[in-house]
Amino acid sequence: MTKILTGGCLCNRLRYEINGRIIDAGFCHCRLCQRANAAPVVAWGTTRVDHFAYSRGTPAMYFSSPLYQREFCAECGTQIGFRRRVEARMVDFTLASLDDPALVPPEYHIWQMSKLDWFDTGDRLPRHDDAGPDQG
């Protein structure tokens, strides 16, 4: 049986559960993620949308592009989710919002073309200039 993962925002008003397989996890260096999180990189995990559910609160939405929405706590601003606006099959969730982020370590880097020169994780994970080989 798959372990249920839990997480939430800084103020704890928005909580979620993942009850299913984590498809993958990685660091995103794209400018949208950098700006949305005011950080040089964001670590995301991906699961099927039917494995992810908010257990407390309702997320606020920001439509960061014509196809995608970002989900966050309207009270404290913590970004939690990212998914297609229509017919989403997958949802990305911020790894650092998990109650135990160590359970889902990143496996790769994407959008290296936007990586900030002054930031480097120093790991040996695969790096991709774009969304990576599984996204094309």
C-alpha positions as CSV (number, residue, x, y, z in Angstrom):
1,M,0.0,0.0,0.0
2,T,1.2,3.5,-0.8
3,K,1.9,5.8,2.2
4,I,-0.3,8.8,2.4
5,L,1.8,12.0,2.2
6,T,0.5,15.2,3.8
7,G,1.5,18.8,3.5
8,G,0.3,22.4,3.8
9,C,1.1,26.0,3.8
10,L,3.0,28.2,6.3
11,C,-0.1,29.2,8.3
12,N,-1.6,25.7,8.1
13,R,-5.0,26.9,6.8
14,L,-4.5,25.0,3.5
15,R,-3.7,21.3,3.9
16,Y,-3.5,18.5,1.3
17,E,-3.0,14.7,1.1
18,I,-1.4,12.6,-1.6
19,N,-2.7,9.0,-1.6
20,G,-1.0,7.4,-4.5
21,R,2.3,7.1,-6.4
22,I,4.6,10.0,-6.9
23,I,5.5,10.0,-10.6
24,D,8.6,12.1,-10.3
25,A,10.2,15.0,-8.6
26,G,12.6,17.7,-9.7
27,F,14.0,21.2,-9.5
28,C,12.5,23.8,-11.9
29,H,14.6,26.8,-12.8
30,C,12.1,28.5,-15.1
31,R,11.5,32.2,-14.7
32,L,7.8,31.7,-13.9
33,C,8.6,29.5,-10.9
34,Q,11.4,31.8,-9.9
35,R,9.1,34.8,-9.9
36,A,6.1,33.0,-8.4
37,N,8.2,31.8,-5.4
38,A,10.7,34.6,-5.2
39,A,13.4,31.9,-5.2
40,P,16.1,30.8,-7.6
41,V,14.6,27.3,-8.0
42,V,11.5,25.4,-6.9
43,A,11.4,21.7,-6.1
44,W,8.2,20.0,-7.4
45,G,6.7,16.5,-7.2
46,T,4.2,15.2,-9.6
47,T,1.3,12.8,-9.0
48,R,-2.0,12.0,-10.7
49,V,-4.7,14.6,-10.0
50,D,-7.0,11.9,-8.5
51,H,-4.3,11.1,-5.9
52,F,-4.1,14.7,-4.7
53,A,-6.8,16.4,-2.6
54,Y,-7.0,19.4,-0.3
55,S,-8.0,18.3,3.1
56,R,-8.4,21.7,4.7
57,G,-9.2,25.0,3.1
58,T,-9.6,26.0,-0.6
59,P,-6.7,27.3,-2.6
60,A,-6.6,30.6,-4.3
61,M,-5.7,30.4,-8.0
62,Y,-3.4,32.4,-10.2
63,F,-3.5,31.7,-14.0
64,S,0.2,32.1,-14.7
65,S,-0.3,31.2,-18.4
66,P,-3.2,30.5,-20.7
67,L,-2.9,26.7,-20.0
68,Y,-1.8,26.5,-16.4
69,Q,-2.9,27.6,-12.9
70,R,-0.9,28.0,-9.7
71,E,-2.6,27.1,-6.4
72,F,-1.7,28.9,-3.2
73,C,-2.9,29.9,0.3
74,A,-4.7,33.2,0.1
75,E,-3.7,33.9,3.7
76,C,0.0,33.3,3.8
77,G,0.8,33.1,0.1
78,T,2.5,29.6,0.2
79,Q,2.4,28.1,-3.3
80,I,1.2,24.5,-3.2
81,G,0.1,23.3,-6.6
82,F,0.5,23.7,-10.3
83,R,-1.7,22.1,-13.0
84,R,-3.4,22.5,-16.3
85,R,-6.5,24.7,-16.1
86,V,-8.6,22.3,-18.2
87,E,-8.6,18.5,-18.1
88,A,-5.7,18.2,-15.8
89,R,-4.4,14.6,-15.4
90,M,-1.4,15.5,-13.2
91,V,-0.7,18.0,-10.5
92,D,2.6,19.3,-9.4
93,F,3.1,20.1,-5.7
94,T,5.9,21.9,-3.9
95,L,8.1,19.4,-2.2
96,A,9.0,21.9,0.6
97,S,5.3,22.1,1.5
98,L,5.3,18.4,2.5
99,D,5.2,17.7,6.2
100,D,8.3,15.5,5.6
101,P,10.0,16.8,2.4
102,A,12.8,14.3,2.8
103,L,10.4,11.5,1.7
104,V,10.4,12.8,-2.0
105,P,13.9,13.8,-3.1
106,P,14.4,15.6,-6.5
107,E,15.7,13.5,-9.4
108,Y,16.6,16.1,-12.0
109,H,16.7,19.7,-13.0
110,I,14.6,21.3,-15.8
111,W,14.6,24.7,-17.5
112,Q,18.4,25.1,-16.9
113,M,18.3,27.7,-19.7
114,S,16.8,30.1,-17.0
115,K,19.1,29.0,-14.2
116,L,20.6,32.0,-12.4
117,D,24.4,32.1,-12.7
118,W,24.9,32.8,-9.0
119,F,22.9,29.7,-7.9
120,D,24.1,26.1,-8.1
121,T,22.9,23.1,-6.1
122,G,26.2,21.2,-6.6
123,D,24.4,17.9,-7.0
124,R,25.0,15.4,-9.9
125,L,21.4,15.1,-11.0
126,P,20.5,15.1,-14.7
127,R,20.0,18.6,-16.1
128,H,17.8,19.7,-19.0
129,D,17.7,23.1,-20.8
130,D,13.9,22.6,-21.3
131,A,11.1,20.6,-19.7
132,G,13.1,17.4,-20.1
133,P,12.9,14.3,-22.2
134,D,9.6,13.0,-20.9
135,Q,7.8,16.3,-21.8
136,G,8.4,16.4,-25.5
